């Protein structure tokens, strides 16, 4: 059984869902950081956990300190 998402993971996931259509999958992690008052490193770890949980996919080639490129996996392809 997976453990429930933390408040930070939930905020990051909701931000990804809210902004994916406007940014072609790119997310400025400082948006989550400013909304949650958490350090950028904490936000990056939360996003990595979302990827491990299978909720998002991260394009590792497009990764840098502030930006990540995400996609939402299609559950129909599982």
N, CA, C and O atoms as a GROMACS GRO file, in nm:
protein
  312
    1UNK      N    1   0.084  -0.117   0.000
    1UNK     CA    2   0.000   0.000   0.000
    1UNK      C    3   0.089   0.124   0.000
    1UNK      O    4   0.179   0.138   0.083
    2UNK      N    5   0.063   0.214  -0.094
    2UNK     CA    6   0.139   0.338  -0.101
    2UNK      C    7   0.097   0.431   0.012
    2UNK      O    8  -0.019   0.435   0.052
    3UNK      N    9   0.195   0.504   0.063
    3UNK     CA   10   0.158   0.600   0.166
    3UNK      C   11   0.096   0.723   0.100
    3UNK      O   12   0.124   0.750  -0.017
    4UNK      N   13   0.012   0.796   0.172
    4UNK     CA   14  -0.055   0.912   0.114
    4UNK      C   15   0.045   1.022   0.077
    4UNK      O   16   0.154   1.031   0.134
    5UNK      N   17   0.006   1.103  -0.018
    5UNK     CA   18   0.091   1.215  -0.058
    5UNK      C   19   0.101   1.316   0.055
    5UNK      O   20   0.005   1.339   0.129
    6UNK      N   21   0.218   1.375   0.068
    6UNK     CA   22   0.236   1.482   0.165
    6UNK      C   23   0.170   1.608   0.110
    6UNK      O   24   0.130   1.614  -0.007
    7UNK      N   25   0.158   1.709   0.194
    7UNK     CA   26   0.100   1.836   0.149
    7UNK      C   27   0.184   1.897   0.037
    7UNK      O   28   0.128   1.955  -0.057
    8UNK      N   29   0.315   1.885   0.045
    8UNK     CA   30   0.402   1.940  -0.059
    8UNK      C   31   0.387   1.862  -0.189
    8UNK      O   32   0.382   1.923  -0.296
    9UNK      N   33   0.380   1.731  -0.181
    9UNK     CA   34   0.360   1.650  -0.302
    9UNK      C   35   0.226   1.681  -0.366
    9UNK      O   36   0.216   1.689  -0.488
   10UNK      N   37   0.124   1.697  -0.285
   10UNK     CA   38  -0.008   1.732  -0.337
   10UNK      C   39  -0.006   1.868  -0.406
   10UNK      O   40  -0.062   1.884  -0.514
   11UNK      N   41   0.059   1.965  -0.343
   11UNK     CA   42   0.069   2.099  -0.402
   11UNK      C   43   0.146   2.095  -0.534
   11UNK      O   44   0.108   2.160  -0.631
   12UNK      N   45   0.254   2.019  -0.537
   12UNK     CA   46   0.333   2.008  -0.660
   12UNK      C   47   0.251   1.941  -0.770
   12UNK      O   48   0.250   1.988  -0.884
   13UNK      N   49   0.182   1.833  -0.736
   13UNK     CA   50   0.101   1.761  -0.835
   13UNK      C   51  -0.012   1.850  -0.888
   13UNK      O   52  -0.038   1.852  -1.008
   14UNK      N   53  -0.078   1.921  -0.800
   14UNK     CA   54  -0.186   2.011  -0.842
   14UNK      C   55  -0.133   2.123  -0.932
   14UNK      O   56  -0.199   2.160  -1.028
   15UNK      N   57  -0.016   2.175  -0.901
   15UNK     CA   58   0.043   2.279  -0.985
   15UNK      C   59   0.078   2.224  -1.122
   15UNK      O   60   0.057   2.291  -1.224
   16UNK      N   61   0.130   2.102  -1.126
   16UNK     CA   62   0.161   2.039  -1.254
   16UNK      C   63   0.034   2.025  -1.337
   16UNK      O   64   0.032   2.058  -1.456
   17UNK      N   65  -0.071   1.975  -1.275
   17UNK     CA   66  -0.198   1.957  -1.347
   17UNK      C   67  -0.256   2.090  -1.393
   17UNK      O   68  -0.308   2.100  -1.504
   18UNK      N   69  -0.248   2.192  -1.308
   18UNK     CA   70  -0.304   2.323  -1.340
   18UNK      C   71  -0.230   2.395  -1.451
   18UNK      O   72  -0.291   2.474  -1.524
   19UNK      N   73  -0.101   2.370  -1.465
   19UNK     CA   74  -0.020   2.450  -1.558
   19UNK      C   75   0.028   2.374  -1.680
   19UNK      O   76   0.086   2.434  -1.771
   20UNK      N   77   0.005   2.245  -1.686
   20UNK     CA   78   0.062   2.167  -1.797
   20UNK      C   79   0.012   2.214  -1.933
   20UNK      O   80   0.089   2.217  -2.028
   21UNK      N   81  -0.114   2.251  -1.943
   21UNK     CA   82  -0.170   2.292  -2.072
   21UNK      C   83  -0.111   2.424  -2.120
   21UNK      O   84  -0.107   2.449  -2.241
   22UNK      N   85  -0.066   2.510  -2.030
   22UNK     CA   86  -0.015   2.641  -2.070
   22UNK      C   87   0.135   2.642  -2.093
   22UNK      O   88   0.189   2.738  -2.148
   23UNK      N   89   0.203   2.537  -2.051
   23UNK     CA   90   0.349   2.542  -2.056
   23UNK      C   91   0.412   2.425  -2.129
   23UNK      O   92   0.533   2.405  -2.122
   24UNK      N   93   0.331   2.348  -2.200
   24UNK     CA   94   0.379   2.233  -2.276
   24UNK      C   95   0.459   2.137  -2.189
   24UNK      O   96   0.556   2.077  -2.234
   25UNK      N   97   0.417   2.124  -2.063
   25UNK     CA   98   0.482   2.030  -1.973
   25UNK      C   99   0.596   2.087  -1.891
   25UNK      O  100   0.649   2.018  -1.804
   26UNK      N  101   0.635   2.210  -1.916
   26UNK     CA  102   0.742   2.273  -1.839
   26UNK      C  103   0.686   2.334  -1.712
   26UNK      O  104   0.578   2.394  -1.713
   27UNK      N  105   0.757   2.316  -1.603
   27UNK     CA  106   0.716   2.375  -1.477
   27UNK      C  107   0.834   2.447  -1.413
   27UNK      O  108   0.942   2.390  -1.394
   28UNK      N  109   0.812   2.573  -1.381
   28UNK     CA  110   0.907   2.650  -1.304
   28UNK      C  111   0.883   2.612  -1.158
   28UNK      O  112   0.780   2.648  -1.100
   29UNK      N  113   0.976   2.541  -1.099
   29UNK     CA  114   0.958   2.489  -0.964
   29UNK      C  115   0.945   2.599  -0.860
   29UNK      O  116   0.897   2.574  -0.749
   30UNK      N  117   0.987   2.720  -0.894
   30UNK     CA  118   0.971   2.829  -0.798
   30UNK      C  119   0.824   2.864  -0.778
   30UNK      O  120   0.788   2.924  -0.677
   31UNK      N  121   0.738   2.827  -0.873
   31UNK     CA  122   0.593   2.847  -0.854
   31UNK      C  123   0.543   2.766  -0.736
   31UNK      O  124   0.468   2.817  -0.652
   32UNK      N  125   0.585   2.642  -0.729
   32UNK     CA  126   0.545   2.556  -0.617
   32UNK      C  127   0.612   2.606  -0.490
   32UNK      O  128   0.550   2.611  -0.384
   33UNK      N  129   0.737   2.641  -0.501
   33UNK     CA  130   0.812   2.690  -0.385
   33UNK      C  131   0.747   2.813  -0.324
   33UNK      O  132   0.735   2.823  -0.202
   34UNK      N  133   0.706   2.906  -0.407
   34UNK     CA  134   0.645   3.028  -0.353
   34UNK      C  135   0.505   3.002  -0.299
   34UNK      O  136   0.463   3.067  -0.203
   35UNK      N  137   0.432   2.908  -0.358
   35UNK     CA  138   0.297   2.876  -0.310
   35UNK      C  139   0.299   2.802  -0.177
   35UNK      O  140   0.206   2.814  -0.097
   36UNK      N  141   0.405   2.727  -0.153
   36UNK     CA  142   0.411   2.642  -0.035
   36UNK      C  143   0.509   2.692   0.070
   36UNK      O  144   0.514   2.638   0.181
   37UNK      N  145   0.586   2.794   0.037
   37UNK     CA  146   0.690   2.847   0.127
   37UNK      C  147   0.793   2.740   0.163
   37UNK      O  148   0.842   2.735   0.276
   38UNK      N  149   0.824   2.656   0.066
   38UNK     CA  150   0.924   2.551   0.086
   38UNK      C  151   1.044   2.579  -0.004
   38UNK      O  152   1.032   2.644  -0.108
   39UNK      N  153   1.159   2.530   0.038
   39UNK     CA  154   1.282   2.548  -0.039
   39UNK      C  155   1.274   2.472  -0.171
   39UNK      O  156   1.204   2.371  -0.183
   40UNK      N  157   1.345   2.522  -0.269
   40UNK     CA  158   1.346   2.461  -0.402
   40UNK      C  159   1.392   2.315  -0.396
   40UNK      O  160   1.338   2.231  -0.467
   41UNK      N  161   1.489   2.286  -0.312
   41UNK     CA  162   1.537   2.148  -0.300
   41UNK      C  163   1.426   2.055  -0.250
   41UNK      O  164   1.416   1.941  -0.294
   42UNK      N  165   1.344   2.103  -0.158
   42UNK     CA  166   1.232   2.023  -0.109
   42UNK      C  167   1.130   1.997  -0.219
   42UNK      O  168   1.076   1.887  -0.230
   43UNK      N  169   1.105   2.098  -0.300
   43UNK     CA  170   1.010   2.084  -0.412
   43UNK      C  171   1.064   1.983  -0.513
   43UNK      O  172   0.988   1.900  -0.564
   44UNK      N  173   1.193   1.989  -0.541
   44UNK     CA  174   1.253   1.894  -0.636
   44UNK      C  175   1.239   1.751  -0.584
   44UNK      O  176   1.210   1.660  -0.661
   45UNK      N  177   1.259   1.730  -0.454
   45UNK     CA  178   1.245   1.597  -0.396
   45UNK      C  179   1.101   1.550  -0.403
   45UNK      O  180   1.075   1.433  -0.431
   46UNK      N  181   1.007   1.640  -0.378
   46UNK     CA  182   0.865   1.603  -0.387
   46UNK      C  183   0.830   1.562  -0.530
   46UNK      O  184   0.756   1.466  -0.551
   47UNK      N  185   0.883   1.633  -0.628
   47UNK     CA  186   0.856   1.599  -0.769
   47UNK      C  187   0.919   1.464  -0.805
   47UNK      O  188   0.860   1.386  -0.880
   48UNK      N  189   1.037   1.437  -0.750
   48UNK     CA  190   1.100   1.307  -0.775
   48UNK      C  191   1.017   1.195  -0.715
   48UNK      O  192   1.006   1.088  -0.774
   49UNK      N  193   0.957   1.218  -0.598
   49UNK     CA  194   0.870   1.117  -0.539
   49UNK      C  195   0.745   1.096  -0.624
   49UNK      O  196   0.699   0.982  -0.639
   50UNK      N  197   0.689   1.204  -0.679
   50UNK     CA  198   0.573   1.190  -0.768
   50UNK      C  199   0.608   1.101  -0.888
   50UNK      O  200   0.526   1.020  -0.931
   51UNK      N  201   0.728   1.118  -0.940
   51UNK     CA  202   0.772   1.035  -1.052
   51UNK      C  203   0.788   0.889  -1.008
   51UNK      O  204   0.749   0.798  -1.081
   52UNK      N  205   0.843   0.867  -0.890
   52UNK     CA  206   0.858   0.729  -0.840
   52UNK      C  207   0.722   0.664  -0.816
   52UNK      O  208   0.706   0.544  -0.835
   53UNK      N  209   0.623   0.743  -0.776
   53UNK     CA  210   0.488   0.690  -0.754
   53UNK      C  211   0.416   0.664  -0.886
   53UNK      O  212   0.310   0.602  -0.887
   54UNK      N  213   0.473   0.710  -0.997
   54UNK     CA  214   0.412   0.689  -1.128
   54UNK      C  215   0.305   0.791  -1.163
   54UNK      O  216   0.230   0.772  -1.259
   55UNK      N  217   0.296   0.900  -1.087
   55UNK     CA  218   0.194   1.001  -1.114
   55UNK      C  219   0.235   1.096  -1.226
   55UNK      O  220   0.150   1.150  -1.296
   56UNK      N  221   0.364   1.116  -1.242
   56UNK     CA  222   0.417   1.201  -1.349
   56UNK      C  223   0.542   1.134  -1.405
   56UNK      O  224   0.604   1.050  -1.340
   57UNK      N  225   0.577   1.174  -1.525
   57UNK     CA  226   0.705   1.134  -1.584
   57UNK      C  227   0.789   1.260  -1.599
   57UNK      O  228   0.738   1.365  -1.639
   58UNK      N  229   0.915   1.249  -1.568
   58UNK     CA  230   1.006   1.363  -1.579
   58UNK      C  231   1.101   1.336  -1.694
   58UNK      O  232   1.160   1.229  -1.703
   59UNK      N  233   1.115   1.435  -1.781
   59UNK     CA  234   1.212   1.426  -1.890
   59UNK      C  235   1.349   1.462  -1.831
   59UNK      O  236   1.380   1.579  -1.810
   60UNK      N  237   1.429   1.360  -1.804
   60UNK     CA  238   1.558   1.380  -1.737
   60UNK      C  239   1.653   1.465  -1.821
   60UNK      O  240   1.741   1.532  -1.766
   61UNK      N  241   1.638   1.463  -1.951
   61UNK     CA  242   1.727   1.542  -2.038
   61UNK      C  243   1.698   1.690  -2.027
   61UNK      O  244   1.785   1.772  -2.057
   62UNK      N  245   1.578   1.727  -1.986
   62UNK     CA  246   1.538   1.867  -1.980
   62UNK      C  247   1.545   1.922  -1.838
   62UNK      O  248   1.492   2.030  -1.810
   63UNK      N  249   1.609   1.850  -1.750
   63UNK     CA  250   1.611   1.888  -1.609
   63UNK      C  251   1.722   1.990  -1.582
   63UNK      O  252   1.834   1.976  -1.630
   64UNK      N  253   1.688   2.092  -1.506
   64UNK     CA  254   1.790   2.182  -1.453
   64UNK      C  255   1.748   2.224  -1.313
   64UNK      O  256   1.652   2.169  -1.259
   65UNK      N  257   1.816   2.317  -1.254
   65UNK     CA  258   1.793   2.353  -1.114
   65UNK      C  259   1.651   2.405  -1.088
   65UNK      O  260   1.591   2.373  -0.986
   66UNK      N  261   1.600   2.483  -1.180
   66UNK     CA  262   1.474   2.552  -1.158
   66UNK      C  263   1.358   2.495  -1.238
   66UNK      O  264   1.242   2.506  -1.196
   67UNK      N  265   1.385   2.435  -1.352
   67UNK     CA  266   1.280   2.389  -1.443
   67UNK      C  267   1.283   2.238  -1.456
   67UNK      O  268   1.389   2.176  -1.456
   68UNK      N  269   1.164   2.180  -1.468
   68UNK     CA  270   1.149   2.038  -1.502
   68UNK      C  271   1.044   2.027  -1.611
   68UNK      O  272   0.951   2.109  -1.619
   69UNK      N  273   1.059   1.927  -1.695
   69UNK     CA  274   0.958   1.901  -1.796
   69UNK      C  275   0.886   1.773  -1.759
   69UNK      O  276   0.948   1.668  -1.742
   70UNK      N  277   0.756   1.782  -1.747
   70UNK     CA  278   0.672   1.673  -1.702
   70UNK      C  279   0.578   1.626  -1.811
   70UNK      O  280   0.547   1.699  -1.906
   71UNK      N  281   0.534   1.504  -1.794
   71UNK     CA  282   0.417   1.456  -1.868
   71UNK      C  283   0.337   1.371  -1.770
   71UNK      O  284   0.391   1.312  -1.677
   72UNK      N  285   0.209   1.366  -1.794
   72UNK     CA  286   0.120   1.285  -1.712
   72UNK      C  287   0.100   1.153  -1.785
   72UNK      O  288   0.052   1.152  -1.898
   73UNK      N  289   0.137   1.041  -1.722
   73UNK     CA  290   0.119   0.912  -1.790
   73UNK      C  291  -0.027   0.884  -1.821
   73UNK      O  292  -0.116   0.919  -1.743
   74UNK      N  293  -0.050   0.823  -1.933
   74UNK     CA  294  -0.186   0.788  -1.976
   74UNK      C  295  -0.223   0.655  -1.911
   74UNK      O  296  -0.162   0.552  -1.941
   75UNK      N  297  -0.324   0.655  -1.822
   75UNK     CA  298  -0.361   0.530  -1.754
   75UNK      C  299  -0.413   0.424  -1.849
   75UNK      O  300  -0.411   0.305  -1.816
   76UNK      N  301  -0.460   0.463  -1.966
   76UNK     CA  302  -0.511   0.366  -2.064
   76UNK      C  303  -0.398   0.282  -2.123
   76UNK      O  304  -0.424   0.174  -2.177
   77UNK      N  305  -0.275   0.329  -2.112
   77UNK     CA  306  -0.161   0.256  -2.168
   77UNK      C  307  -0.098   0.161  -2.068
   77UNK      O  308  -0.002   0.093  -2.102
   78UNK      N  309  -0.149   0.154  -1.946
   78UNK     CA  310  -0.093   0.064  -1.846
   78UNK      C  311  -0.133  -0.078  -1.868
   78UNK      O  312  -0.094  -0.166  -1.792
   0.00000   0.00000   0.00000
